[in-house]
Amino acid sequence: MTSFDIDYTLGIFPILFKYIDITISMALIATAIALVIAIIIAIIKTFKIKFLSSFCDLYISFLRGTPLIVQLFLLYFGLPQILPIFSNLDAYSASIAGLSLHFSAYMAESIRGAISSIDKGQFEAASSLGMSKTQSFSHIILPQAIRVAIPSLMNNFIDLIKSTSLAFTLGVPEIMAKAQLEASSSYKYFEAFLAVALVYWVIVITFTYLQKRIEKRLNKAYSI
């Protein structure tokens, strides 16, 4: 029976820390792209734009109904075979694209639900002030909806951070990939994967703290 090697576990942290920036950058870029896509989809579904609304339903159904790892493989290994223009797509970009598309489907439903929760009378109030439908939506309805959706969107972001660990299957040298490499070379699987689990845990705790700060700041004007 092999004993737990605490020195090895402590020694692997500096190795993992060198690749945290790759994990965080993937998460932040993918979240930004996903949020833009999600807002567009939410608007289309809210206003029930012909044809586009049906396409968005199909988009959400497919991305929520299939595993993320399958979507990553489709983008990185499958898409270049159908469209040669994507043959130069690198693993990092493919991972960001896959994460963005996958989580945009979840974020879109969160934002759409938040928009639906806003009192429709606010459209009438904005109209009475001479604002167009577009102006009232972009300046009044959407900002309130985003505030309502923040807890759900932050949960999606935290899930996205953890899902970046799948990028190692495409060859992205992020923290999960390095933990796998170290474990394979040393056969100390428990120590290596415990270390990477703790790193992810600290990252999630940090962003959860930031989430609470953001929510508190956004709700400050409504707590009077």
Backbone as JSON, one array per atom type, in Angstrom:
{
  "sequence": "MTSFDIDYTLGIFPILFKYIDITISMALIATAIALVIAIIIAIIKTFKIKFLSSFCDLYISFLRGTPLIVQLFLLYFGLPQILPIFSNLDAYSASIAGLSLHFSAYMAESIRGAISSIDKGQFEAASSLGMSKTQSFSHIILPQAIRVAIPSLMNNFIDLIKSTSLAFTLGVPEIMAKAQLEASSSYKYFEAFLAVALVYWVIVITFTYLQKRIEKRLNKAYSI",
  "N": [[0.85, -1.2, 0.0], [0.64, 2.14, -0.95], [1.74, 5.12, 0.56], [0.39, 8.38, 1.27], [1.86, 11.08, -0.42], [2.83, 13.89, 0.76], [4.78, 15.82, 0.27], [5.16, 15.67, -2.49], [2.66, 16.51, -3.37], [2.59, 19.18, -2.45], [4.69, 20.12, -3.95], [3.76, 20.09, -6.56], [2.04, 22.18, -6.88], [3.3, 24.73, -7.62], [3.85, 24.15, -10.29], [1.31, 23.85, -11.41], [0.29, 26.41, -10.97], [1.54, 27.94, -12.9], [0.0, 27.67, -15.11], [-2.47, 28.64, -14.63], [-3.32, 31.05, -15.71], [-4.04, 30.42, -18.31], [-6.3, 28.82, -17.96], [-8.03, 30.66, -16.64], [-8.16, 32.73, -18.53], [-9.39, 31.45, -20.71], [-11.89, 30.96, -19.54], [-12.86, 33.56, -18.99], [-12.88, 34.85, -21.54], [-14.55, 33.11, -22.98], [-16.9, 33.38, -21.5], [-17.56, 36.09, -21.93], [-18.08, 36.09, -24.71], [-20.14, 34.21, -24.78], [-22.07, 35.53, -23.31], [-22.77, 37.71, -24.93], [-23.88, 36.35, -27.15], [-25.96, 35.08, -25.82], [-27.58, 37.24, -24.95], [-28.48, 38.24, -27.4], [-29.94, 36.01, -28.33], [-31.86, 35.84, -26.3], [-33.26, 38.24, -26.68], [-34.33, 37.81, -29.24], [-36.01, 35.63, -28.7], [-37.69, 36.75, -26.8], [-39.08, 38.75, -28.21], [-40.14, 37.14, -30.06], [-39.26, 36.77, -32.78], [-39.86, 35.99, -36.1], [-39.02, 32.86, -37.59], [-36.25, 33.15, -36.76], [-36.61, 32.79, -34.04], [-37.44, 30.14, -33.87], [-35.14, 28.89, -34.79], [-33.41, 29.56, -32.71], [-34.55, 28.13, -30.62], [-33.98, 25.53, -31.47], [-31.2, 25.65, -31.44], [-30.66, 26.06, -28.69], [-31.79, 23.72, -27.67], [-30.18, 21.7, -28.82], [-27.56, 22.31, -27.88], [-27.89, 22.21, -25.12], [-28.72, 19.67, -24.86], [-26.76, 17.88, -25.55], [-23.56, 16.4, -24.69], [-20.89, 18.47, -23.45], [-18.25, 17.73, -24.06], [-18.55, 16.27, -26.39], [-19.38, 18.25, -28.12], [-17.07, 19.83, -28.18], [-15.3, 18.07, -29.45], [-16.58, 17.83, -31.9], [-16.24, 20.42, -32.91], [-13.42, 20.72, -32.96], [-12.24, 18.39, -34.1], [-14.12, 17.42, -35.96], [-15.36, 19.56, -37.47], [-13.31, 20.77, -39.19], [-13.12, 18.8, -41.16], [-15.44, 19.01, -42.58], [-15.6, 21.71, -43.23], [-12.96, 22.99, -44.59], [-11.77, 25.46, -44.08], [-11.58, 25.77, -41.4], [-9.46, 24.27, -40.64], [-7.14, 25.22, -39.58], [-7.75, 25.88, -37.06], [-6.85, 26.27, -33.76], [-6.34, 24.38, -30.68], [-6.84, 25.85, -28.35], [-8.45, 28.02, -29.21], [-10.58, 26.56, -30.24], [-11.55, 25.39, -27.93], [-12.44, 27.63, -26.5], [-14.45, 28.49, -28.26], [-16.19, 26.28, -28.17], [-16.94, 26.24, -25.44], [-18.12, 28.76, -25.26], [-20.36, 28.59, -27.01], [-21.76, 26.44, -25.86], [-22.39, 27.32, -23.19], [-23.73, 29.66, -23.74], [-26.26, 28.88, -24.41], [-27.43, 28.17, -21.98], [-27.18, 30.57, -20.57], [-28.77, 32.22, -22.14], [-31.38, 31.36, -21.6], [-31.53, 32.04, -18.94], [-31.36, 34.84, -19.04], [-33.58, 35.42, -20.66], [-35.66, 34.54, -19.0], [-35.31, 36.35, -16.93], [-35.89, 38.75, -18.21], [-38.58, 38.34, -18.71], [-39.56, 38.54, -16.17], [-39.66, 41.19, -15.57], [-41.77, 43.92, -15.01], [-44.21, 44.52, -17.4], [-45.43, 46.93, -17.6], [-43.54, 48.84, -17.5], [-42.63, 49.3, -20.05], [-44.73, 50.77, -21.08], [-44.58, 53.01, -19.45], [-42.1, 54.03, -20.23], [-42.65, 54.57, -22.88], [-44.47, 56.61, -22.59], [-42.81, 58.63, -21.93], [-41.7, 59.3, -24.24], [-39.86, 57.55, -25.3], [-38.57, 55.18, -27.62], [-39.46, 51.77, -28.52], [-37.18, 50.25, -28.73], [-35.31, 51.83, -27.37], [-36.42, 51.9, -24.77], [-36.24, 49.23, -24.12], [-33.45, 48.7, -24.22], [-32.38, 50.57, -22.43], [-33.88, 50.47, -20.1], [-35.38, 48.01, -19.56], [-33.58, 45.8, -20.17], [-31.18, 46.35, -18.56], [-32.27, 46.01, -15.97], [-33.08, 43.37, -16.15], [-30.64, 42.04, -16.46], [-29.54, 42.48, -13.95], [-31.29, 40.96, -12.38], [-30.71, 38.49, -13.43], [-28.1, 38.03, -12.72], [-27.24, 36.28, -10.46], [-27.81, 33.7, -11.52], [-26.33, 33.8, -13.91], [-23.74, 34.06, -12.92], [-23.46, 31.62, -11.68], [-23.48, 30.03, -13.95], [-21.08, 30.91, -15.01], [-19.24, 29.97, -13.11], [-19.62, 27.23, -13.42], [-18.65, 27.09, -15.99], [-15.95, 27.7, -15.63], [-15.09, 25.37, -14.29], [-15.6, 23.6, -16.31], [-13.63, 24.14, -18.15], [-11.69, 22.34, -17.72], [-12.06, 20.27, -19.46], [-10.8, 21.01, -21.71], [-8.31, 19.94, -21.88], [-8.56, 17.59, -23.2], [-8.4, 18.26, -25.81], [-5.86, 19.0, -26.03], [-5.02, 21.38, -24.88], [-2.77, 23.17, -22.9], [-3.62, 23.51, -20.02], [-4.41, 23.74, -16.46], [-5.54, 21.26, -15.71], [-4.6, 19.57, -17.69], [-1.83, 19.64, -17.15], [-1.8, 18.49, -14.62], [-2.66, 15.92, -15.24], [-0.54, 15.11, -16.85], [1.6, 15.17, -15.04], [0.72, 13.27, -13.2], [0.7, 10.96, -14.77], [3.4, 10.6, -15.3], [4.54, 10.23, -12.81], [3.0, 8.43, -11.47], [1.57, 9.1, -9.26], [-1.32, 9.52, -8.81], [-3.43, 10.24, -7.07], [-2.35, 12.31, -5.48], [-1.7, 14.22, -7.45], [-4.18, 14.8, -8.68], [-5.63, 15.62, -6.49], [-4.31, 17.98, -5.88], [-4.89, 19.56, -8.17], [-7.63, 19.68, -7.9], [-7.89, 21.19, -5.57], [-6.85, 23.6, -6.47], [-8.74, 24.38, -8.42], [-10.87, 24.63, -6.68], [-10.14, 26.81, -5.04], [-10.1, 28.83, -6.97], [-12.83, 28.89, -7.69], [-13.99, 29.59, -5.22], [-12.94, 32.16, -4.97], [-14.14, 33.56, -7.14], [-16.78, 33.2, -6.41], [-16.93, 34.76, -4.15], [-16.52, 37.26, -5.35], [-18.82, 37.32, -6.85], [-20.81, 37.63, -4.87], [-20.14, 40.15, -3.95], [-20.64, 41.7, -6.23], [-23.4, 41.27, -6.56], [-24.32, 42.43, -4.2], [-23.62, 45.08, -4.61], [-25.13, 45.74, -6.89], [-27.68, 45.41, -5.91], [-27.89, 47.35, -4.05], [-29.14, 49.8, -4.62], [-31.75, 49.03, -4.58], [-32.38, 48.33, -2.07], [-33.34, 50.16, -0.38]],
  "CA": [[0.0, 0.0, 0.0], [1.43, 3.35, -1.07], [1.3, 6.18, 1.46], [0.17, 9.7, 0.66], [3.1, 11.85, -0.51], [2.49, 15.3, 0.95], [5.81, 16.65, -0.36], [4.88, 15.69, -3.92], [1.46, 17.34, -3.55], [2.99, 20.59, -2.3], [5.63, 20.45, -5.03], [3.09, 20.2, -7.86], [1.28, 23.44, -6.94], [3.97, 25.74, -8.45], [3.7, 23.75, -11.7], [-0.07, 24.16, -11.82], [0.09, 27.86, -10.93], [2.06, 28.53, -14.13], [-0.98, 27.51, -16.19], [-3.78, 29.17, -14.21], [-3.72, 32.13, -16.61], [-4.7, 29.82, -19.48], [-7.64, 28.42, -17.52], [-8.83, 31.85, -16.37], [-8.4, 33.47, -19.78], [-10.41, 30.7, -21.45], [-13.18, 31.16, -18.88], [-13.31, 34.95, -19.14], [-13.18, 35.13, -22.95], [-15.73, 32.32, -23.35], [-18.06, 33.98, -20.83], [-17.89, 37.34, -22.63], [-18.7, 35.73, -25.99], [-21.41, 33.53, -24.48], [-23.04, 36.53, -22.82], [-23.24, 38.46, -26.11], [-24.77, 35.45, -27.89], [-27.13, 34.84, -24.98], [-28.44, 38.42, -24.98], [-29.11, 38.27, -28.72], [-30.95, 34.94, -28.36], [-32.93, 36.21, -25.37], [-34.05, 39.28, -27.34], [-35.07, 37.16, -30.33], [-37.07, 34.8, -28.12], [-38.63, 37.63, -26.09], [-39.92, 39.42, -29.2], [-40.68, 36.09, -30.94], [-38.96, 37.11, -34.17], [-40.2, 34.86, -36.97], [-37.94, 31.99, -38.08], [-35.09, 33.2, -35.88], [-37.01, 32.24, -32.74], [-37.43, 28.67, -34.01], [-33.74, 28.5, -34.88], [-32.85, 29.69, -31.36], [-35.07, 26.98, -29.85], [-33.19, 24.38, -31.91], [-29.84, 25.92, -30.96], [-30.64, 25.81, -27.25], [-32.1, 22.3, -27.44], [-29.02, 20.88, -29.19], [-26.41, 22.57, -27.02], [-28.19, 21.76, -23.76], [-29.06, 18.25, -24.89], [-25.6, 17.04, -25.9], [-22.43, 16.65, -23.78], [-19.92, 19.49, -23.86], [-17.06, 17.12, -24.66], [-18.91, 15.91, -27.76], [-19.38, 19.51, -28.88], [-15.67, 20.21, -28.37], [-14.73, 17.17, -30.46], [-17.19, 18.2, -33.19], [-15.62, 21.66, -33.37], [-11.97, 20.63, -33.18], [-11.88, 17.28, -34.97], [-15.1, 17.18, -37.01], [-15.64, 20.72, -38.32], [-12.34, 20.95, -40.28], [-13.35, 17.83, -42.24], [-16.57, 19.5, -43.37], [-15.24, 23.05, -43.7], [-11.48, 23.07, -44.51], [-11.33, 26.77, -43.61], [-11.33, 25.66, -39.95], [-8.38, 23.31, -40.41], [-6.08, 25.89, -38.8], [-8.28, 26.22, -35.73], [-6.03, 25.65, -32.72], [-7.09, 23.77, -29.58], [-7.24, 26.91, -27.41], [-9.58, 28.72, -29.81], [-11.7, 25.62, -30.34], [-12.09, 25.23, -26.58], [-13.2, 28.84, -26.19], [-15.66, 28.46, -29.09], [-17.1, 25.26, -27.63], [-17.45, 26.71, -24.15], [-19.0, 29.9, -25.52], [-21.62, 28.13, -27.59], [-22.46, 25.59, -24.89], [-22.94, 28.06, -22.06], [-24.65, 30.7, -24.21], [-27.61, 28.3, -24.4], [-27.92, 28.26, -20.6], [-27.29, 31.98, -20.22], [-29.9, 32.79, -22.88], [-32.61, 31.04, -20.87], [-31.5, 32.83, -17.7], [-31.67, 36.23, -19.37], [-34.97, 35.46, -21.13], [-36.51, 34.44, -17.82], [-35.18, 37.6, -16.19], [-36.65, 39.76, -18.97], [-40.01, 38.05, -18.51], [-39.94, 38.9, -14.8], [-39.78, 42.65, -15.46], [-43.14, 44.39, -15.23], [-44.4, 45.05, -18.76], [-45.9, 48.3, -17.5], [-42.4, 49.75, -17.65], [-42.6, 49.66, -21.46], [-45.72, 51.83, -21.24], [-44.05, 54.2, -18.78], [-41.03, 54.56, -21.08], [-43.29, 55.1, -24.07], [-45.1, 57.89, -22.23], [-41.73, 59.62, -21.84], [-41.23, 59.54, -25.59], [-38.82, 56.59, -25.69], [-38.99, 54.14, -28.56], [-39.45, 50.42, -27.94], [-35.78, 49.83, -28.64], [-34.68, 52.6, -26.29], [-36.95, 51.46, -23.48], [-35.71, 47.89, -23.84], [-32.0, 48.72, -23.98], [-32.02, 51.46, -21.32], [-34.68, 50.23, -18.89], [-35.72, 46.6, -19.32], [-32.4, 44.92, -20.18], [-30.33, 46.51, -17.36], [-32.94, 45.39, -14.82], [-33.07, 41.92, -16.37], [-29.28, 41.56, -16.19], [-29.4, 42.46, -12.48], [-32.05, 39.81, -11.89], [-30.09, 37.26, -13.93], [-26.71, 37.93, -12.26], [-26.92, 35.05, -9.71], [-27.81, 32.56, -12.43], [-25.22, 33.95, -14.85], [-22.5, 33.78, -12.2], [-23.42, 30.17, -11.52], [-23.05, 29.52, -15.25], [-19.65, 31.23, -15.13], [-18.49, 29.05, -12.26], [-19.67, 25.94, -14.12], [-17.77, 27.21, -17.16], [-14.57, 27.58, -15.14], [-14.81, 23.95, -14.05], [-15.66, 22.89, -17.6], [-12.39, 24.35, -18.9], [-10.86, 21.15, -17.52], [-12.23, 19.38, -20.61], [-9.95, 21.49, -22.8], [-7.1, 19.12, -21.95], [-8.81, 16.52, -24.17], [-8.01, 18.77, -27.12], [-4.43, 19.28, -25.98], [-4.72, 22.7, -24.33], [-1.94, 22.99, -21.71], [-4.14, 24.21, -18.85], [-4.0, 23.1, -15.21], [-5.94, 19.85, -15.7], [-3.67, 18.86, -18.57], [-0.56, 19.49, -16.46], [-1.99, 17.52, -13.54], [-2.71, 14.61, -15.9], [0.81, 14.8, -17.3], [2.41, 14.89, -13.86], [0.24, 12.01, -12.62], [1.11, 9.87, -15.65], [4.85, 10.4, -15.21], [4.96, 9.87, -11.45], [2.04, 7.43, -10.96], [0.96, 9.6, -8.02], [-2.57, 10.08, -9.32], [-4.23, 10.87, -6.01], [-1.72, 13.57, -5.1], [-1.79, 15.18, -8.55], [-5.56, 15.24, -8.91], [-6.04, 16.36, -5.3], [-3.74, 19.31, -6.03], [-5.64, 20.32, -9.16], [-8.96, 19.91, -7.33], [-7.77, 22.31, -4.63], [-6.65, 24.82, -7.26], [-10.06, 24.75, -8.94], [-11.7, 25.03, -5.52], [-9.75, 28.17, -4.65], [-10.57, 29.72, -8.05], [-14.28, 29.0, -7.57], [-14.26, 30.36, -4.0], [-12.61, 33.56, -5.26], [-15.17, 34.15, -7.99], [-18.03, 33.21, -5.65], [-16.84, 35.96, -3.31], [-16.74, 38.4, -6.24], [-20.25, 37.29, -7.2], [-21.57, 38.21, -3.77], [-19.85, 41.59, -3.94], [-21.35, 42.29, -7.36], [-24.84, 41.23, -6.25], [-24.57, 43.42, -3.14], [-23.49, 46.41, -5.21], [-26.26, 45.95, -7.79], [-28.94, 45.45, -5.14], [-27.84, 48.44, -3.07], [-30.14, 50.83, -4.96], [-33.1, 48.48, -4.4], [-32.54, 47.91, -0.67], [-33.84, 51.3, 0.42]],
  "C": [[0.89, 1.26, 0.0], [0.87, 4.45, -0.17], [1.16, 7.5, 0.69], [1.45, 10.52, 0.72], [2.78, 13.34, -0.44], [3.5, 16.22, 0.27], [5.58, 16.76, -1.87], [3.69, 16.61, -4.22], [1.8, 18.81, -3.47], [3.89, 21.03, -3.46], [4.96, 20.65, -6.37], [2.33, 21.52, -8.0], [1.99, 24.5, -7.8], [3.86, 25.43, -9.95], [2.33, 24.13, -12.22], [-0.31, 25.66, -11.89], [0.55, 28.54, -12.22], [1.02, 28.52, -15.25], [-2.37, 28.01, -15.8], [-4.25, 30.26, -15.18], [-4.43, 31.6, -17.85], [-6.13, 29.44, -19.13], [-8.54, 29.64, -17.33], [-9.15, 32.61, -17.65], [-9.44, 32.77, -20.64], [-11.79, 30.98, -20.88], [-13.72, 32.56, -19.12], [-13.71, 35.27, -20.58], [-14.45, 34.38, -23.37], [-17.0, 32.9, -22.73], [-18.51, 35.25, -21.54], [-18.6, 37.05, -23.95], [-20.07, 35.11, -25.77], [-22.48, 34.53, -24.07], [-23.61, 37.34, -23.98], [-24.24, 37.61, -26.91], [-26.08, 35.26, -27.13], [-28.11, 36.01, -25.0], [-29.18, 38.51, -26.3], [-30.23, 37.22, -28.81], [-32.14, 35.3, -27.48], [-33.85, 37.28, -25.98], [-34.92, 38.69, -28.44], [-36.25, 36.37, -29.78], [-38.12, 35.66, -27.4], [-39.61, 38.28, -27.06], [-40.48, 38.45, -30.24], [-40.5, 36.44, -32.42], [-39.09, 35.86, -35.04], [-38.94, 34.16, -37.48], [-36.74, 31.97, -37.14], [-35.4, 32.59, -34.52], [-36.98, 30.71, -32.77], [-36.0, 28.15, -34.08], [-33.08, 28.54, -33.5], [-33.31, 28.54, -30.47], [-34.26, 25.73, -30.19], [-31.77, 24.46, -31.39], [-29.72, 25.56, -29.48], [-30.86, 24.33, -26.95], [-30.88, 21.42, -27.72], [-27.87, 21.06, -28.21], [-26.64, 22.15, -25.57], [-28.43, 20.25, -23.71], [-27.94, 17.32, -25.27], [-24.43, 17.38, -24.98], [-21.46, 17.68, -24.34], [-18.73, 18.87, -24.55], [-17.32, 16.69, -26.1], [-18.88, 17.14, -28.65], [-17.96, 19.98, -29.15], [-15.01, 19.37, -29.46], [-15.29, 17.49, -31.85], [-16.51, 19.43, -33.77], [-14.16, 21.45, -33.79], [-11.58, 19.54, -34.18], [-12.81, 17.13, -36.17], [-15.27, 18.33, -37.98], [-14.62, 20.92, -39.44], [-12.52, 19.96, -41.43], [-14.49, 18.27, -43.16], [-16.25, 20.84, -44.01], [-13.73, 23.23, -43.53], [-10.96, 24.4, -44.0], [-11.0, 26.75, -42.12], [-10.19, 24.7, -39.63], [-7.24, 23.9, -39.58], [-6.55, 26.31, -37.42], [-7.47, 25.5, -34.65], [-6.9, 25.2, -31.55], [-7.62, 24.82, -28.6], [-8.48, 27.63, -27.94], [-10.81, 27.82, -29.91], [-12.36, 25.42, -28.98], [-12.94, 26.43, -26.19], [-14.51, 28.86, -26.98], [-16.67, 27.48, -28.54], [-17.73, 25.68, -26.32], [-18.44, 27.85, -24.34], [-20.36, 29.46, -26.02], [-22.43, 27.35, -26.57], [-23.14, 26.41, -23.8], [-23.83, 29.23, -22.48], [-26.08, 30.18, -24.19], [-28.23, 28.39, -23.01], [-28.13, 29.72, -20.19], [-28.49, 32.64, -20.91], [-31.22, 32.55, -22.14], [-32.68, 31.82, -19.57], [-31.91, 34.27, -17.97], [-33.11, 36.37, -19.84], [-35.94, 35.41, -19.96], [-36.48, 35.72, -17.01], [-35.96, 38.72, -16.88], [-38.14, 39.59, -18.73], [-40.49, 38.48, -17.13], [-40.13, 40.4, -14.61], [-41.22, 43.06, -15.82], [-43.27, 45.05, -16.6], [-44.9, 46.49, -18.75], [-44.78, 49.31, -17.67], [-42.2, 50.16, -19.11], [-43.54, 50.85, -21.71], [-45.22, 53.13, -20.61], [-42.96, 54.85, -19.64], [-41.61, 55.2, -22.34], [-43.92, 56.46, -23.8], [-44.08, 59.01, -22.1], [-41.12, 59.9, -23.21], [-40.13, 58.6, -26.06], [-39.38, 55.57, -26.66], [-38.93, 52.78, -27.87], [-38.02, 49.92, -27.75], [-35.06, 50.54, -27.5], [-35.14, 52.13, -24.92], [-36.41, 50.08, -23.11], [-34.24, 47.94, -23.45], [-31.61, 49.52, -22.75], [-32.75, 51.15, -20.01], [-34.87, 48.75, -18.59], [-34.48, 45.72, -19.19], [-31.49, 45.11, -18.98], [-30.94, 45.87, -16.12], [-32.9, 43.87, -14.93], [-31.7, 41.33, -16.06], [-29.05, 41.48, -14.68], [-30.09, 41.25, -11.89], [-31.34, 38.5, -12.25], [-28.69, 37.02, -13.39], [-26.43, 36.64, -11.46], [-26.85, 33.82, -10.61], [-26.64, 32.61, -13.39], [-23.88, 33.65, -14.17], [-22.36, 32.29, -11.93], [-22.98, 29.5, -12.82], [-21.55, 29.74, -15.44], [-18.79, 30.27, -14.31], [-18.48, 27.65, -12.87], [-18.73, 25.94, -15.33], [-16.31, 27.08, -16.74], [-14.21, 26.1, -14.94], [-14.8, 23.15, -15.36], [-14.43, 23.12, -18.47], [-11.45, 23.15, -18.75], [-10.97, 20.18, -18.69], [-11.35, 19.8, -21.78], [-8.69, 20.64, -22.94], [-7.29, 17.97, -22.94], [-8.48, 16.94, -25.59], [-6.53, 19.12, -27.17], [-4.07, 20.65, -25.47], [-3.92, 22.52, -23.04], [-2.42, 23.81, -20.51], [-3.86, 23.35, -17.6], [-4.4, 21.62, -15.13], [-4.99, 19.02, -16.55], [-2.33, 18.62, -17.87], [-0.66, 18.49, -15.31], [-2.0, 16.1, -14.11], [-1.31, 14.17, -16.32], [1.7, 14.41, -16.12], [2.02, 13.55, -13.23], [0.73, 10.82, -13.44], [2.6, 9.56, -15.53], [5.3, 9.92, -13.84], [4.13, 8.73, -10.85], [1.43, 7.84, -9.61], [-0.34, 10.32, -8.39], [-3.37, 10.81, -8.25], [-3.67, 12.24, -5.67], [-1.9, 14.64, -6.19], [-3.2, 15.72, -8.72], [-6.14, 15.94, -7.68], [-5.54, 17.8, -5.41], [-4.55, 20.15, -7.02], [-7.07, 20.6, -8.67], [-8.94, 21.1, -6.37], [-7.59, 23.64, -5.36], [-7.98, 25.3, -7.83], [-10.96, 25.27, -7.82], [-11.41, 26.47, -5.11], [-10.23, 29.18, -5.7], [-12.07, 29.96, -7.92], [-14.67, 29.82, -6.34], [-14.02, 31.85, -4.25], [-13.7, 34.23, -6.08], [-16.55, 34.14, -7.31], [-18.07, 34.42, -4.73], [-17.11, 37.21, -4.15], [-18.2, 38.48, -6.65], [-21.09, 37.96, -6.12], [-21.36, 39.71, -3.68], [-20.62, 42.31, -5.06], [-22.84, 42.37, -7.09], [-25.17, 42.3, -5.2], [-24.54, 44.83, -3.71], [-24.7, 46.73, -6.09], [-27.57, 46.09, -7.05], [-29.01, 46.61, -4.16], [-28.93, 49.49, -3.34], [-31.56, 50.36, -4.7], [-33.37, 48.1, -2.95], [-33.06, 49.03, 0.22], [-35.33, 51.12, 0.71]]
}
